[in-house]
Every structure is written in structure tokens, then in C-alpha cells.
């Protein structure tokens, strides 16, 4: 699915979903910033099954911005699939991701590139230090999620929700995204082994439309994805340590309960006689059955979930199965913009 044309220096990956009102201002702004860097570049806009005029707007913009490449999905596959498609079609030595709603400031891209080159980092993540969003419904859930993820992994970042990231090509081409793992790109990258930096960036209000992200509604998904990522980071190559731990814990609890009930029955017989011993029925105790049922169900469901994640990962990686279907790819008159000799000087 990757283009056979020559590579460029920088690829901007832009997932698009119903952003027809934001694109006319954003795309020229991105090209203006990239044009000052003195490097060849391209913009890969991935339309994730938009129901508005996003595709029409992108085609109009392509007439004036020949560096713009458009990848159109047949339907909405989600932001993770859009990022993954952008990574597949990107040809840049450096891949830059950002949102299409205009909240990420393209003017921050040169600073992120500078930090990457100066520190020889593999990934530089944006940090929206002064977010202009409601505290209770957006910022607080994000803070809780970032704290949980930081404590469950070795990647300590303040803002994983920021889509503005700069990554090296060799890193991007080794990552496999599926589900909703675009939130955990730094953690997925850490499976390969990366050096990560974080740079404060500008957070702008949306120019038009309304956000498609609902932090409170997505919190359960984030927590479930966190379990998945934690498992992949810690136990994907040694699952018995995880499964065995739960087995020992559940077996220990069940054994303690059984010993307690048996001991109580024997003690009752010693203290109150044979009749009391016979009357104390362990097998029919509702507490015994409830305890065993909860332990067994809890272990089974957890194991099924984790094993399912392993099977999903194997399915996508072993078969190289794509998680999206592309309708068309529109190339501009020239697929990249290469600065002139004067501009390079």
C-alpha cells in the first residue's frame, strides 16, 4: 500500500473526520510553516468516512497544494485506523501527526523537530500545558488517565491525548495499531525501544464545529486499553507470570476459605458434639458457592480478555491484515514540495 515514489523529509499525517470547516484554514497554515523549514514535505490527509464535505474541500485544496495527498476510507474505521493508514502511505523520514480541527498549532512543529534532532530522540510528544478545555469533563479525566498510564508503563508523559507528535520513520513502520491504541503510541513504541521527549505546545480553540471526543464516555475504553497495553508491555512474552499469579491468588483464597469452613465444622463438632458437626453443612452454604463462583468467573473473564488481545495481535501482525479499506488515493500534480536552492541556503 505504500507509494513507490521517492521519499521526502517530512510527512504530516492528518486524520480527518467531518472537518470541512477547519481544513481550508489549516492546510495552508501547515504548508506555510513547512515551507519555511527548507525541507521537502507532504501532507497525507486520511478521510475517515466523513459525512460532510471534507473530501470535496480536500480536493479543492489539492489544486493549490500539490503536496497534499488524500486517502479516502470507504466508511468510518476510527482514528486509530486513520493514523495507521497515514503511517502506511507516508514517505517522510520524519512523521508528524496532528488533529485536523486546528487545535494543534503547526507553528510548534519546527520546535519539536529541533528537539528531536538535538537530543537524538525517536519520538517527541506535544504537551498542552495550558489546555483551554472544561476541567471536570475534559482535563480531569485526562489527568487521571495520564497518571494511571504513567504508573503502568515506563513512559512518563503529561499529555498522551495530544495528537501533535514527531516520530522517526523507522519507528513508525515497526508499529502496528488496531482497536483504539492510537492513545498509546508512545507505549506501543516502547515495545521496540525508543527515546521519548515531551515539549510544551500551544493549545488553540477549535475554529469551527464541535469536538467528537467525549472524555467521560471514553474513560471505560481508556481503562480497558490500559489493561491491554500494560499486558503487552509486561507480560506478552511471559504470560505465565501473570496467569500464574492470578492462579496462585485465586487458589490461595479458595484454599483459605475451604480450610476455614472445614476447621469451623471440626471445631463445632468438638465443642458441641456430633449432632452439631452433622448440622454444619459446608457444601450447601450459599457463601461458599458465591465465593467460588465469583473467583472462577473473575479469573475466567480476565483471562479471556487478555487471551483475546493476544489473538487479535497475532491476527493483525502474522497475517499483515489491514484494519481499513481505502476507496481512492488522490495524488497532487507533484507529490511533494522541494525547496529551491535559494530557500535551502
N, C-alpha and C positions, 0 to 999 in steps of 0.2 A: 504493500500500500504506500510505501514511501516513494517520493519522486526520485527519478534518476538524474535530475538536473544537478548542477554543481551546488555545493554548499554555500551558505552565506555566513556572515559573522554572528548576526543576532536574529533570532526568531521570536516574535511576540505571539503567544498563544492566547486567543481571546474567545472564551466560551460565550455564546450569545443565545439568550432566550427572551424573546419579546422585549428587545431593547431598541426598537426602531426610532424612538425619540432621542435616545442618547448617542447613537452611533454617528450621526452627522457632525457632531462636535468632537467626539472622542478620537475618531480615526485620524483626522487632520492634525489633531494635537499630538498624537503619538508619532506620526511621521515627521512633524516639525522637530520634536525632541531628538528622534533617532537621526535625522538628517544632519544635526549639529555634531554628532559623535565621530564623523569621518570613517564610518564602517558600513559595509553592506548589510542590508537588513530585509526582513519580510514580516508581514503580519498575516498570521493564519487565523482567520475567523471561523469558528465552528458553530454553525447554527443548529441548536439542539431542538429541532422540531418546533420552531416559533410559530405561533398562530397569528401574529401581527404581520407587518410589512418589513420585518427585519431583512429578509432575503432581498427584497426589491431595493431597500436602502443600501445594502452592501454592494449590489450590482451597480448602482449609480455611483457609489463611492469608488468602485474599482476602475471606473473610466478615468478618474482623476488621480487615483492612487494605484499605479501599476504594480506596486509591491504587495498589494492586498490579494491574498488567496482565500477562497471561500470553500468551506467544506459543509455540505448540507446533509443532515440526517433525514432519514425517511420519517421518523417520528421522534418524540421526546424520549431520550435514553437517560437523561440525568447529567449532572455536572461532572461526575467522575468520568463518564464515557466521553464527554466533550473534551476534557483535559487529555484523556488517553488518545483520542483521535488527533488532537493538536500535536501531541508528542510524536505520533506516528508520521505525520505529514511535515513536521518541522525539519528544516535542513540546517539550522544555525548551529554554530559551535557553542553558542550560549543560548539557552531557552529562558524567556521571560514570560511569566504568567500574570494576568491581571483580569479584573472583572470588567464587563462591558457597560456597566451602569455609570461610569465616570467617577466613582468614589475613590478609586486608586489614582493617584496623581502621576502621570507619565514623567513629570519633571524629576521624580525620585529615582528613575531608572539609572541615570548616569552615576549617582552616588552608590547604588547597590552594585553596579558593575565595578566601580572603583574599589570598593571594599573587597569584592571577590578577588580581584587581581592583586591587590596589595597583600592580602592575607592568605592567598592561595587556597581559598575556600571552595568547596564543591557546591554549596547551597547557601544563599543569603536570603533570609526571610524578612519581610517587612513587619514593622511593629507600629500599629496605630496607637501611639501613646495617648493622644488626646482625641478619643473617639467621640463623634458627635451623634450619639445614639441614646435612646432611653436606658436608664441604668437598670431598672428592675427586669425589663423584658428582653434586653439585648446584652448589655455589658456584664451584669451579674452572672447569668448563665454561662457566658463566655469565660469569665474569670474562674468559675467553678470547674468548667471542663478543662481549661488550660492547667489548673492546679492538679487535677486528677491525672491528666495525661503526663505531665512533667514528673509526677511521682511514680508513675507506672513505667516510665521509659528513661533512657539516658539522655534524652534530648530536652533541654530546659529552655523553653521559649515562652515569651509573654503573650504572644498573639498568633495562635495557629489558624485563626479564622481569616487572616489577611491573605488574599489571593495574590498579592504582589510578591513574587518570588523570582530569584535569578538562580538558574541551575546550569551546570555543565552538561554538554550533550551526552558524554559517555555515561553519566549518572542517569539521565532521563531514559536512555534507551535500554537500561537494565531494569527499570521499574515496571511492574505490572499492576495496573489499577483495576479494580472491579468493585461492585457493591457501591459503597459511599466512602471509599477510602481516600478521596481527594483531600479530606481534612487532615489526614495523617501522612502527607507526603514526606515530611522530614523523618518521621518514624519508619516508614517503609524504606526510605533511602538509607537509614542507619543499618538495615539488614545487610547492605552491601559494604558499608563502612565509609562514612563521609565526615568532612569537617564543615560545621554549620556556624553561621554568624547571624546576628539579628541587628537590623538598622531601623531606627525610628523613621517613620514616613508620615506624610500628610494624609489626613482622612477628610475627604470632601463630602458634602451632602449630595444626594442624587440630583441630577439635573432634571429628570423627568421620570414619570411612572412611580411605581411603588415596589418595595423590596419583595422578592419572592422567598426570602429566608425568614422562617419563624423559629426563633431560638428556643422558646419553651416547648413548642410542638416537636422539635427535633432532639430535645435533650435525651429522651429514651434511646433514640437511634445512636446518638453520640456515645452513650454509656455502653451500648451493646458493641459498637465498633471498637470502643476502648478495650473491651474484653478480648475481641479478636486480635487487635494489634498487640496487646500485652502477651497473648499466647504466641503469636508469630515471632515476637522479639525474644521471648524467653524459653519457649518450650517446643517450637516447631521441629527442632532436631532431636529433642529428648522428651517426648511426650509422656513417657512412663513416670518421670519425676513428678509431673503434675497429676496424672491419673492415679499413680500410686499413693500420692499424698492424700488425695480425696478418699481413696480406698481404705488407707490406714485410719483416717479420721472417722469415716463412717463406720468402719468395722470396730474401732475402739469405742465409739459412742454406743453402738448396738451391744457390744460385749459388756460394757459397764451397766447398761440398763438390764441386760439379762442376768448378770451377776447380782445386781441389786434385788431383782424380783425373786431369784432363787434363794438368796440369802434371807430375804424377808419371809419367804414361805417356811424355810427351815427354822428360823428364829421363832416364828409364830407357833410352829409345832412344838418346839422345846418349851416355850413359855406357857402355851395354852392347851397343849395336848393334841392328840391325834385327830380329833374332830375338827379343830381349828385349822390344822395342817391341810386336811382334805377340802375344807371350805374355801381356802385361799387358792383360787384358780388363776394361774398365770396366763394360760393360752387364750382365755376368753376376755381378758382385761382390755377394755377399749383404749386405754392409754398405751398399752403395748402395741396394739395394732396400728394406732395412729402414728406413734413414733417410728415404727418400722416403715410404714407407708410413706411418710414424709421424707425419711432418709433415702429410701430407694428411689422415689420419684425425683428428688432433688439431684441426686448423683446421675440418674439416667438422663434427665433433661440437659444438664450441664455437659455431660459427655457427648450427647447427641449434637448439641450446638457446636462444640469445638471440633468434633469429627466432621461435621458438615462443612465447617470453614476449611478444613484440610482438603476435603474432597473438591470443594469449589476452587481452591488454589491450584490443585493438581489438574483439574479440568481445563482451566484457562491457560496455564503455563505449559503443560505437557503437550496439549493439542494446539497451542498457539491460537486459541479460539477468540475472535474479536468480540467485544461487548457492544458493538454498534454496527449499523448498516448505513453506508453512505449512498446518497442518491446521485449527487453530482459533485465534481470538483471544478470550479471555475478558475482558470489561471488568467492573470493580467497580461497585458501586452508584453511586459517584461516581468519576470518572476521575482526580481529583487532590484534594489536601488543601490548602485555602486557609486560612491562619491568620486568626483573628478580629482585630477591631480592637485589642483589648487586647494580643494577642500581638505584633502589629506594633509597637505602641508600646513 
